[in-house]
């Protein structure tokens, strides 16, 4: 594996988040070439335009032409790289060919998907192949679901260090968040909603909190999630449903299961938006709850969805401006408890969560897999960010990606 010409190939470099990731990698990586990397996509013209838009050092970044519809080009890419980081979504439409190529060629892989049902399909189809080839495949290496997955990991590490045991109940509350959506995210959401609408089996699977957990590891409790505005006694304020819980909770529960139920087979996890105290907190929680429900309903109705796509929602390739990304942020609170103890931490990010911060998280995940996680450290297969990289990635995110992990009580 070490004789491959590239440590990392960024596949989908001309996508909205791909361009942000390329610029971040150029800024962070040593120009002396200690880490070798390339940008890849299906259009040589667009790749060259991206490279031209970078500074002088960026204009020498190698280009690789690879298309999701051309398996030979994907296999050739995988034979050249130790790690592929992919921003090519919606993954339900375009993601499988690269997963297949990486699994068959023993190439490590990180992506940004938040499409839980697609991840389940990929695990079922390619887990055995990846185990045999040694490919380590890690989904959800952006805002969904690194802050949640590594936040729980960090909290549980602190709990074990202090109390000698883990928490069996953990909850994440979104204290503050500022960021925008891109057309790519909206497109991914639409594809998942279309799949759920078309097939009752898909709807049932998407509603299963244990969708991503191995069959051999079974939880002994039912998970619950917030459906409407409610007062939260743990955070002592009003709360509303958090749209990212649908993917984040499944990743966190899978992480526990992959570790042989380290936190308990009765481990519970949920996420909420914190909306404040008093009447204003209740009203904001109600407004957010109704708004989220209305958006989902509208996206399920063809004429309403098309109207929103035409007049309200960003189109593929569109997203927050650079200024908006830099002015974005998030502040997440994660509380854990068991019968005797309790602890809280905060996880913060210094950029727009879905794009500015996500690009940094994806790049550092790829670098972590290429430089910090030896093949002898982790066998092939599908892993989560915390089970694949754990403390190594936490350290990278603190030092290089503007994230913070801190015990607060």
N, C-alpha and C positions, 0 to 999 in steps of 0.2 A: 504493500500500500504506500510506503514512503517514497517509492520511486515515481509517483505520479507527478506531472509537472505543476499541478495546482493544488494548494491546500483547500481552497474554497472556490466554487463557481456560483455566482449569483444568477439564477435562472429566472427570467421575467424582469430583467433589469430596467426595461423601458416602461413598466407599469408605474402607476402613481407612487406606490410605496417602494417599488424597486428603485426608482430614481433617487428617492430620499436615502435609501439604504446604501446605494452606490456612493453618494456624496459623503455619507457618514464614514464609510469604510475608507475612502480616499483620505479623509481628514484624520482618521485615527491610526491607520496603519503606517508603519515606518517606510518611507520612500526607498530605503536601502534594499527593500525586497526580501526581508526576513520571512514575511508571509506572502506567498505567491497566490494571486487570485485573478479571476477573469469575470467578465460579464457575458451573459448568454441570453439569446432570444431568437425568435424566428425571423426578424427583419434586420438584415445587415444595415440597411439605411437608417433605421431608428436607433440601432445600437451605436452607429457612427455619429449620429446627431447627439446622442447622450454624451458620448466620449468628447465630442467637440465642445460641448457646453461646460465641461469640467476645466479645471486649471491645467497648466502645462504638464504637470506630473500625471494627470488623469488621462491625457491623450495617448499615453503609451500602454494603457490597460489592454490586455489581449481580449479579442472578441471571439466568441464561439457561436456559430449558427446552429440552433437546435429548435425543433418544432415538436409540440406534443403529438401531432399527427404523423410524425416520422420516427418510428421506434429506433431505426438505425442511428439517427442523429442523437437520440437520447442515450443510447448505449455508448456511442463514441464519446459523448460528454462525460458520462460516468467513469469511463476508463481513464479520463484525464484528471479527475478530481477526487480528493479524499472526502470532501463534504460538499453536498449541493444544498444551497438554501433557495427555496422556491417561493415566489410571490405570485405564481400563476393561478389565479382563481377566476370565477368560482371553481373550487376544487372538485365539486360534484361533476362539473362539465369537463374540466381540463387537467385535473390533478393525478388521476390514476396512472397514466403512462409513465410519468417520472417516478412515482412510487415503485412501479413494476421494474423499471430499469435499475433503480438504486438497489432494490432487493435482490435482483438477479446478479448484479455486478459487485455486490459487497461494499457499496458506497454509502457513507453516512448521509443523513438527510434531515433538514429542519424546514418547517413551513409556518405559515400564519393562519391556517384554517381555524375556523370556529364551527365547522360543520360536523357535528357529532355523529350523525348517521353515516356520513361518508367515511369518517374515521373507522367506525365499526366495520363497514364493508371492506376497507383496506386491511384491517387487522385479520379479518376472517380469510381473506384471499392470499395475503402475502406474509403472514407471521412465520409460517414454516419455512418459506423460501429465505427470509431474512435471517432466521436462526441458522440455517445451513451456510449461507454466504458470509455471515458476520456483519451485515449491514445493520446499523443502529438508526432507527427511524423515529424522529421526535416531531409530533404535530404540536400546534398551539403555542408557538414560540413568540407570540406578541402580547398585546394587552389581554387578549384571551389566548393563554391563561396563565402567563408567567407571574404576574403580581399575586394572583390567588394561590396558585400551586406552590410557589416559593415562599409566599407569605405564611401559609400553613406550615410548610417545612421549617421555616425559621422559628415560628412560634413554638412548634413542638420540640425543636432542638433546645430552645431556651428553657422550656418547661422540664425537659428531661435533665438538663444540667442543674436546674435549681431544685426540683422536687423528686427526681429519680423516676418519674413516670410521665406518660403522655396524657393529653386531654382527650376525652371521648366525645366532647361537644365543642364545636368551633363554629363561629359565625363571623362573616365579613360584613362590615358596614361601610358604604361609600360616604365619607364625610364631606368631600368636595371634589368636583370634577369639572373640567372645562376642555372641550374639544369638539371637532366637527366630524362629519361622516364623509366618506368618499363614494364615488359611483361604484367602485369595486365591491365595497362592503354591502351596499344596497343590492347589487346584483347577486351576491352570494346568498343574502337573506331571501330574495325572491325565489331563487332556485330551490332552497330548502322548503319554503312554504309551498311551492308548486308540487314538489315531491310528496309532501305530507297530504296535500289536498287530493292528489291523484290516487294514493294507495293507503287504505286503512292500516295495513301492516306497518308502513312507514310512520304513520301518525302514532301508533301504539309504541313503536320502538323509540321514537323521539321523546315520548313522555316517560320513558323508563329512566330513573336516575342512575341505575346501575348498568346502563347500556354499554359502557366501555370497560366494565369489570370482567376479568377472566371468569369463565364458568366454574373453575375450581375453587374460587374464593367467593363465599356467599356471606352477605351481610344478614344480621339477625334482627334488624329493625326496618321500619318504613321511614323514608326520608320525607320531609315536608318542605314546601316552598311557599313564600308569601304570594298571595293572589290579589290582595287589595290593601289599601292604606290601613295601618294598624299601629298601635302604640307598642314600642319595643322596650321591654323591661331591662334587657341587657345593656342597651345604649341609653336608656332613659330619655327617649324622644320618639317622635312619630317616624314612621318608615313607610316606604312604598316598594313594590317589586323592582328588582334590578335586572335589566334586559340581558346582561351577560351571564347571569346565574345559569342559564340553560346549558351553556358549554362549560363554564368554570367549575360548577359542582361536579359534573361528570368526570372531569380531569382529576380533581382533588380526590374523589372517591376511588378512581382507578389507581392513583398513586398509593393510597393506603392498601388497596388489594394487591398491587404488585409487590408490596413489601410484606406479604403474608399477614395482613391485618395488624401491622405494627401498632396502630393507634387503637385497636379493638375492632371486633366484628360488629360492635354496636356504636361505632363512630358515626356521628351525625354532622352534617355541614350544610349551611345555607348562606345566602347573600341577600342584602337589602340595601336600598337607598335610604340614607338618613335625611329627614326633611325638616327637623327642628322641633321645638317645643311649643306648647300652647296652641291657640287657634290657628296661628299662621303655619305652624308645623303640620297640623292636621289638614289644613286647606291645601298646602303644597303637596302633601302625600296623596290626597284625593285627586288633585289635578294631574299629577304624574301617573297615577294608576289608571285613570280614565284615558289619558292621552296615549299610554302604551297600549291599552286594550283596543282603543279606536284605530291606532296605526296598524295593528296586526289584522284586525277585521278588514280594514281598507285594502291591505296588501293581498288579502285572500279573494277579493272581489275584482274580477278582471277590469271592468271599465274604470273603477276607482283607482286601481293600481296604475293603469296606463295614464290616467289624468295626472296622478301625482308624479309619475316618472317624467311626464312631459313638462310640467309646470313648476314642481316643487323640489324634486329630489335631484341630487347631482348625478351626472351621467358617468359611465366608465371612463377613467382617465382624469376625472375631476376630483377635487378635494380641497381641504383647507390650504390657505396660502402659507408661505413660509413664516410670515409674521404671526398668523394664527397658530401655527404649530409651536412656535417659540413661546407664545403667550399662554399656551395650554398647560395643564397640570392635573394631577390627581392626588388625593389624600385618602387612603383606605385604612380602616381600623379593623383589626382582627382580634377577637376575644376568644379565649379558650377556657374551659372549666371542666372539672370533674367533681366528685363528691366533696373533696376537701379544699382544692386549690383553684385559683383563677389568675389569669394573666392577660394583658393586652399589649399589642404591638401596633405600630403604624408602618405602612408601606407607602412611599411617596414617589412621584415622578415629576420631572421638571419640564416636560413637553406635552403637547397634545397627545392623549393616550393612544389613539388609534393609529397615528402616523408618525409624528416626530419621535415619540417614545418607543413605539412598536418597532420602527426601523432599527433603533439602537439595540433593542432587546434581541431581535432576530440576528443581527450581525454578531453580537457577543455570544449568542448561543452557537452559531456556526463556528466561531473562533474557539469557543470552549471545547466543542467536539473535536476540532482539528488539532488543538494544541494541548489540551488538559486531560482528555479522557482516552486513555490508551485502549487498544482493542482487547488487551488482556484484563482491563478493568471492568468492562461491560460487554456481555455477549450480544449477539445480533438479535433483533426483534424490535417491536414497537414499545417505546418508552414514553414517559412523560418528562417534562423539563426537570422536575425535582428528583425523579428516580434515576435519570440519566446523568445529571450534572450537579444537583444539590448545592452544597456549600461553594463549590468551585464557580458556579454561575452566579451565586449571590455576591461573591467577592468581585467578580468582573463587573456586575451591574452597578455596584456601589462605586467602584473605581473609574469606570469608563462610560456609564450609560445614564448617569443622573438619577438613579434610583436610591432610595434610602430605606433601610430596615432598622427599626429601633423599638426597644421595649419602652412602653410608656407607663405601665403600672403593673 
